[in-house]
Amino acid sequence: MPNTKSMNRNIINEKWLKASIIGTFWAASEIVLGSFLHNLKIPFSGNILTAIGIILLISISYNWKEKGLFWRAGLICAIMKTLSPSAVIFGPMIAIFSQGILLETFTRIFGRSIAGYVLGAIFAMTWNLFQKITNYIIFYGYNIIEIYKSLIQYAQDQLNLYFETLWLPILILLTLYGLFGLVAAVLGIKAGRIIKANKNLKGPQHFDPANRKFETKNPNFNYSIYWLFINLILMATGLLLINYTEWPVWSLSIIAIVSIWLIRYKRALRKLTQSKFWIYFFLITMVAAFVFTKIQSNSLQSGLLIGLQMNFRAIIIIIGFSVLGTELYNPKIRSFFLKSSFKQLPMALELAFNSLPETISSMPDVKIILRKPITILNQMVTQAEWKLAEVKEQMNFTQKVFIVTGSIGQGKTTFIQKIIENFQSKGITLGGIYSPRVMQGKTTVGYDIIDINTNERETFLRQNYTENNLKIGRFNINLQGLQKGIKAIKKSSNTNIQIVIIDEVGVLELENNGWAKNIEELIRNSQNHVLLVIRDSFVEKVIEKWEIKNYQVFDIKEKDFTSISNTIHQTIIQSN
């Protein structure tokens, strides 16, 4: 496991933590089972791996119900796919991430229901076919479509078929892929229900490691950002030459470009040493010669040149993406992209990569998986639960919820402003909102929202506000102020803020409005400490609604702000 002390300054929330665990199991199955299926040359091996991923995601979602787990797990698994021995990583990475997004999308639309799971699984599976067709078009250009159409029409003429058959093969494949997805969804739902019903879950069983190995990238490789841009220029140049020059120019140029790549990148050589590559090369050339000579009445030389042109285009793209993938593994480039967004992703990946060897070693033999899939899946889900508890314990962090309470008009907001000033003087990082009262003389006419992190202010509640009919008590709600507060709290929960403060939690939140979703997210999926300001008559209802367990209540009638601030400060120090 990673050094957990270093993570206390950059706390990973529970949603990303769970996603890292799921992504690790998914990646382990891709690496172990993928190698097994690839070595045996089993047909539809990609669909089998996709089905395993779908079954894992659906079954574990019966225990872990957070939204956003599927696409996060897909993203983590896709990045971890770079450990695969294959030189071609972009295709599988895009496929895995897309499958996670599609399953996430349909379960968001239809909920975690049979319809959501089935439709998500079908579309995730059929994505493989869509991506495969797209890849052929990218690799070989539009000529591949012309070859396909001509061959289908030629077969139609030869067999005297007079109905529309042009897209029939693709529709048949699409149906098969859809059935694969349906079966995966049914198995995932069945497994999930069995696992959920199993109340006597045992700890994870560790199988004999069997010295499994997986390849890592060469740490001694001389990564270069300059070469990244050179490779992009070489790819673009090769494609332009194919489109706009005669065959002697583009053929010699591409041979020169590929030779440069072969000198620098050993990975590029792998593709050219595979017999499958040269079989495809020969078949595409011969089929193109046949189609453009016999069917479309061109000369034999023209047909052969079109076939060679298609293959040279494929070479420049396939090997080009392979060398780009090598340079993109540059630690500096990965660090730049990871820091630019998805602040939780680097920590989730750190956990995932550290857990991967143990996860791979604990996976049973493939024969056992095929013989007892539900049992093994049950053990994997159970192991995920134990891994979650283990990581939480090793991270040595326990979220604290502090509740400051008092009666109406007792000065809770003024009290919390003093606590904020005290915290800031101690160097505690704060986020969230507070709502100062707006007075006209001695009359309260409304409340504003202040973003604690930026000190920006926005109108929130006002009497006689006419832009909408949303009200709380005698005050109308300014939607702009409401959105300002929601964004401020959400932003705080996704950063290294130590305490997120939410002032005046009450009727609005208990009715699932106001800051209700923010509170749900903070309590369920965040590891920020939380300070809620609640009217005394609502405290028990708020605790019950969000099932808050690890909390402390401070009544402003009984203690001053200095005493409360010091107590909270000491509690935070001890929890970290």
N, C-alpha and C positions, 0 to 999 in steps of 0.2 A: 504494500500500500504506500501511497505517497506520504511525504512528511506532512502530517496533519496540522502541526503547529503553524506552518507557513500558510495554511489555508484559512486560519482564523481572521486574517486581515482581508481575505477575499472569499467570503463565505458562499458556498454553493447551495442553492435552494433545493428543496426536496424533489421538485419536478425534474430538474436537470440531473439530480442524483439518481433517481429511478430510471431516467432515460439512458444514463450511462451504463447502468446494470443491464437493461434490456438490450441496448446496442452491443454490449460486450458478448452476451449470449448469441445474439444474431450473427455477429462477426465470427464468433468461434464456429458456429454451424456452417457458415459460408466457407471458412478456411478448411475445416476438417472434412466435412461432407463434400464440399466443392472439389477438393483434391481427389477424393474417392470416386466421385461420379465422373470426373474428367478422365482419370486414369482408365476407367472401365469403358469409356466412350458410350455412356448410356444416353439414348435419345431423350430429348426434352429435359436434360439435366438442369438447364436454367429455370424451367418451370417448377421442377421439384424443389430447387433451392428457394424460389419465390414462395412456393406453398409452405415450406417450413417456416419461413419468416412470417408469413401471414398467420399461420396457426399459433406461433409463439406470441405474436402481438395480441391476437384476439383472446387467447386463453389467459394471458397475464392481465388483460384489461378487466377481467372479472374480479380481480383483487385490487388492482391499482386503477382507479377511475378518473385520474386527473386528465383534463383536456390538454392537448398538445404533446402527449407522450409519444404518439406514433411518429410524427414528423421529426421530433427531436431524436428519437432512437434511430430512425432512418438516417439522419444526418451523421450521427456518431458512427453507425455501422459503415456508412459510405466512406467516411474518412479513414476508418480502420481498415477498410478494404485495400488500402495502399500497402498493407503487409503481405498481400497475396503475391505468390511467385509470378503471376502473369504479368507480362510487359504491358498489356492493355488494361488500364485501370479506369479510364474515363467512362467507358460504356457501363460497366458494372456499378460504378459509383453513382452515375446519373440514374440508372435503373432502380437501385436500392432506395435512394432519396425520394425518387418519384413515387415509388410504391408506398413509402411512409406517408407522403403528402396525400395521395389518393385515398388511402384508408382513413386518414385523419379527416379529409374533406367530407366523405360520405357519412362518417359517424358524427360529424358536427351537424350535417343537414338532417339526418334521420335519427340521430341519437345512438347510444350503444344498444341498438336493437338488432333483430334478425335482418331487417331490411338494410340497415346501415352497414352491418358486417358483410352481408352477402354482396351488396352492390360495390362496396369498397374493395372487397377481395377480387371480384370479377374485373373491375377496372384496373386494379393493381396488376393482375395477371396479364390482361390483354395489353397493358402498356409494353410488355416485352416484345410483342409482335409489332406494335406501332414503332417502337424504337429500332427494331431490327430492319424494318422497311425503310425508315428514315436514314439509318446508317448506310444501307445499300445505295440510296440516292445520293448521299453525301460522298461516299467513296467513289462511285462509278459515274456520277452525273446523270443527267436526264436520259442518256442513252440506255440505261438499264430499264427504264420504263418502256422505251420503244421496243427493246428486245422482248420484254415480257408480253406486251400487247401483240407483237407480231407472232410470237410463238403460240399464243392462245388462239389467235385468228387462223394461223396455219393448221393447228390441230382441229379447229372447228371445221375448216374446209375439207380436211382429209377424212374426218369422221362423219361428215354430213350432219353436223349439229346445227340446228336452225333457231335455237333459243339463246338468250343472252348468257354467255359463259365467261365473259372477260374477267369479272371479279369473283367468280365462283370459288377458285382455289383459296383466295384470301378470306372469303366468307366462311369457308370450311375450317380454315386454320383459326379464324376469329372465334368460331363456335367451340372448337376444341380448347382454346385458351380460356374461354369463358367457363367451360365445364370444369377445367382445372381449378379456376378461381372459386367456383361454387363448392366443389369438393373440399377445398382448403378451408373455406368459411365454415362449412358444416362441421368439419373435424375440429376446427378451432373453438366453435361454440360448444360442441360436445365436451371437449377437453376442459374448457373453462368452467362449465357447469359441474363436471365431476370434481375438479380441483376446489371449486367454491364450496361444494357440499362436503368435502372431506375435512372434518373438524379435527382430526387427529394427525395433523401434519408432522412428520418427523424431520429432523435436521437433515441437511444435505449429505448425500452419500458420495464419498470420494472414490472414484474408480482408479484402477491401476493406470498411472500416467502413460506407460508404454513409450516413454521418451519421444513424445510427439515434437516435431520441429516445425517452425515456420520462419519464413525468410524475412529479414529486415533489410532496409536499404543500406547501401554501402556507406559507413560513416566516413571513409577516407576519400569519397568522391569529391572532387573540387567543384562545388556548386558555383554558378556564376549568373548574376542577373544580366550581364552583357550577353551571355550565350542564350538566355531566354529570349531576348529581343532579336538576336541574330537568327534563331530558329524560326521565330514568327516571320521574319523577312524572307528566309529561305523557303518556307512553306508558301507564302503569298507569291513569291517569284515563280516557283515551280508551277503553281496553278495558272498563273497568268500566261506563262510560256506555253503550256498545254493548249490553252484556249486561243492564243493569237499568233503562234509561230508554226512553221513547218516541222514535220516529224524529226528531221536530223537535229534541229536545234533543241526541241524539248526533250528528246530522248537522251542526248548527250548531257544536257544540263541537269536532268533529274538523276542520271547516273552519278554525276559529279557531286550533287547535293547529298545523295544517299551515302556516297563514299565518305564525305566529311562527317556525317552522322555516325557511320560505322567506326570511324577512327576514335571519336570521343565517347560514344555510348555503346557499351556492350549489350545493353538491353535491346537496342535497335536491331542487333544481329540475330536475336532469337527468332523474330518473325520470319526472317529470310531463310532460316535453317529448318523451318517446319515444312514437312511434306504437304500438309494441308494447304499451305499458302501457294505452293507451285501447282498443285492440282487445280485450285481455283483459278490461278493465272492462266493455265492451259485451257480450261473449260470455258472461261469467259471469252478468251480470244477466239476459240473455235466456234462457239455459239454466235458471237458477234459476226464472224466471217460468214457463217451460214445464213443468218438473218438478213444481213445487209447485202449479201450477194444473191442468194436464191429467192428470198421473199421480197426484198425491196429493189432487186434488179440493179445493184451496184456492181462494180468490178471486184474481183477477189482481193486485189491489193487494197482497195478502199475499205472492204470489210475487215481485213486483218489489221489495218492501221487503226480503225475505230476500236477494235478489241484491245489492241496494245495501248491505245490512248486511255481507255477506261482503266486498264490495269496499272499504268503508270500514275494515273490520278489517285488510284487507291493506295499505291505504295507511298506517295508523298504525304497523303493524309494519315494513313495508319501509322507509319513510322514517325511522321512529324508529331502526332499526338503522343506517341510513346516517349520521344525525347523531351517534349514539353512537360510531360508528367514527371520525368526525372528532375528537371530543373525546378519545377514547382514544389518539389519536396525540400527545397532549400529552407532550412530552419528560419532564416530571416524573412523569407516571403510568407511562410505559414504564420509566423509570429505577427507580421504586419496585418494580415487578413483577420486573424483571430482577435486582435486588439481593436480592430476598426468597428466591430459590431459583435452581437452575441457574447456579451461580457461573461456569461456563465459557461460558454462552450469550452474555453481552454481548461478550466478546472474539471469539467465533466470528461474531457478527453484524457486528462492526466489520470483520473481515476480509472477510466476504461482501459487505457494502455497498460497500466500497472496491474490490472486484474486479468488481462487477457491470457497470459501464460498459465495462471492457475486455473482459469476457466477451461482452457483447451485441455489441460492435463486431467481435469476432473470429468471430461466427457467420456461416456462409455464407448466401447467398440461399436462400429457401424452396424454389425450384425445384431447387437443387443437393441440398438435404436429401432431397427426395422422390425424386430420381433416383438418389442414391448414399447411402442411409441407413446401411448398415453401414460404409462408408468414413468417413462423417462421424462416426459414433458412435466408431469406432476413434480418430479424431483427437481427439475430445472426451475420451476416456479417457486418451489419451496426454498431452493438454494438462493434465488433472487431475494426472497423475504429475509433470509438470514444474512445475506450480503448487505442488504440495506441497513439492518440493525447493527451489523459489524462496523460498517463505515461510519454510521452516526456515532457509535460509541468511540471509535478511534479519532473522530474529529473533535470529540470532547466538547461538544457545544449543545446547550439546551436553551431553547428560546424561552424568554421570560415575557409575560404580559403584565404590565403595571396598569392599574385602574385608579385614577384620581376621581373622587366623587364628592358631591355636595348637593345641597338643595337649590331650588330656583332662586336666582338673584343673589347667591352667596359669594359670587366672584370667582368662579372656577377658571374662567378664561384669564383673568388678571393673575390668578395664582399660577396658571400654567406658563404665562409669559415670564414670570420670575424664575420658574424652574428651568425654562429654556435658557435664560441668561446665565444661570448658575452652571448648567451643563456646558454651555459654550465656553465659559471661563475655565472649565476643567479639561477642555480639548475633546469632548465627546462629540462625535459627528451626528448631526440630527437631520431628519427629513420629515415630510408630512405637512400638516396644516394646523392653524388655529384660527378661531373666528371671533375677532373683537367686536364688541357691541358698538353700534353707531347711534349717537345721541343727538337730539335737538332739545337743548335745555335739559330738562330732567326726564324727557320722554325717550324711550327706546323706539327708534324708527326702523331698525334693521340690524343686519350683521354683514361683515365683509369676510372674505377668505384671504389669508396670507400664507404664501408658500414659504415655509421656514427656511428652506435651502437657499432660495434666491431673494427672499424678502419682498417678492412682488405681491401686489394687492389687487383684489377684484371684488366688485359688488356681488353679494350672495343672496341675502334676504332683504326685502323691502316691503313696507306697507304700500298698498295702492299701486303695485307694479302691474302693468297692463299687457305686457308682451306675451304672456302665456297664463294658463289657468292653474299651474302647479302651485300648490300651497302647503305650508306647514303652519298650523295654528292660524294666526292672523297675518302671517307674512307670505308674500309671493316669492317664488324661487326664480332667481336669474340663472338661466341655463348656462350662460357663459361662465358665471362664477362656479356653478356646479362642475362643469367640465374642467375648469382650472384646478379645482380641488382634486378631482379624480386623477388627473395627469400628474399632479404634484406627488400624490401618495404612490401612484404606480411607479413613477420615476425613482422615488426613494427606495422602494422595495426591490429594485433591480440593481442597486449600487452597493457600495461598501458603507452605507449608513448604519450606525450602531443602533440608534433608536428611531423608530417611525412614530410620530405623534399624530393622533387624530382627535380633534377637539369636538365636543358636543355630539357624541353618539347617542341616538335616541329613537324617537318614533319613526323617523324616515328610514333608518337602517333596519329596524325591526320589521318593517314592511317591505324589505328587500329593495329599498331605494337608497338615494344618497351615496354613502360610502360603503354600502353593504358588500359589494363585490370586492372592493379593496380589502376589507377586513377579512373576508373569506380567503382571499389569496395570501394575505399576510400570515394568517393562522395556519393554513393548510400547507402552503408551498414555499414559505419564506423562512429564512433563519435570521431575519432582523429581530431585535427586541421591539416590543410594541408598547406604546403608552396610550391608553384610551381615556378620554375625559367623558364621564357619564353621569347624568343626573341620578341621585341616589335611588329614586323609585324605579329605575330601569336596569340597575346593575345585575340583578339576578337573571332577568330576561335575556340580557346580552350574553352573560356567561353560559346560560343554557342553550341559546340559539346557536352559538358557534362552538359549543362543547369545549370551552376553554378550561384547561386543567392546571397548567403551571402558572398561576397568577398570584398577584398581591394587590390588595385593595387599600388605598390610602384615603381617609376622610379628612377633608381640609378643615373640618371643625376641631379635629383632634391633634393635628400636627402642623407645624409651620413648613414653608417651602424648603428651607435649608435642611431640616431634618429629613424630609421626604427625598430631596435631591441626593443627599449623602447616602441614604439607604439604597436607593436605586443604583447609584454609582458603584457601591460596594458589591451589590448583587451581580452587576455586569462583569466586574473584574473577576469575581469568583467563577462565573459561568464560562468565561473564556480561558 
